[in-house]
Amino acid sequence: MWTWFFQLASPKWVYRFSDKLLPWFRAATLILFVVGLVLGLLFSPVDYQQGNTVRILYIHVPAAFLSMFVYVLMAISGGIGFIWRIKMAHIVSVSCAPIGAIFTFLALVTGAVWGKPTWGTYWVWDARLTSELILLFLYLGFMALHNAFDDRKTADRASAVLALVGLVNIPIIHFSVEWWNSLHQGATISKFEKPSMDVDMLKALLMMIAAFQVYFITVLLQRVKAEILEREKLSGWVKKLVTNE
């Protein structure tokens, strides 16, 4: 177990292991997206109130879920790097930030498109929407703070602190519909004993969430590889790798 732990802390080992994993994750991403979209667009029923507009949920819900999941991973990785000074943890944290920002932006845009026919407006200062917007600002702030320092170690530690502080926003997003009077609907897929949607819709949604999750891992591995090469460009193994290519 300890050998595995030390391997994960090695940029060289992670780079090579990522190379082996990427083809599998790319293939899985394609398959899951195709199956999920077919189920969502062709085999899931039309909502009796929202009609075909409800199909936006197959993009909106996975994006919203990943926006929070990626932030938690970014903060935990940054915290591990901050406490134990593990370079790979900071690499993962920094690599998560732009991906999470894109998922958050996608969640906000699809939510606005969905909100117009449902609520009659693209935006309201609802607790869920406002806290999700704050999440986008946290991602942007993390990236801006990291780029503000010339010294990478200082940048890693400063941005890790910001990410950890911003964790307080995640439970606010998740529980906002229960804590405050909200236009946003409550839990759906979390109630597996009695879900608030048709079974065929639930199957398609879970498939799309899996597709987004695997896509995230795929993009993360690619960004981690790029970040490793940037940070380790003076290392002998990187110079040898570049020479061989």
HELIX and SHEET records of a PDB file:
HELIX    1   1 TRP A    2  LEU A    8  1                                   7    
HELIX    2   2 PRO A   11  VAL A   38  1                                  28    
HELIX    3   3 LEU A   39  PHE A   43  3                                   5    
HELIX    4   4 ASN A   52  ILE A   56  5                                   5    
HELIX    5   5 LEU A   57  TRP A   84  1                                  28    
HELIX    6   6 LYS A   87  TRP A  119  1                                  33    
HELIX    7   7 ALA A  127  ASN A  147  1                                  21    
HELIX    8   8 ARG A  152  GLY A  166  1                                  15    
HELIX    9   9 ASN A  169  TRP A  179  1                                  11    
HELIX   10  10 VAL A  199  ARG A  231  1                                  33    
HELIX   11  11 GLY A  236  ASN A  244  1                                   9    
END                                                                             
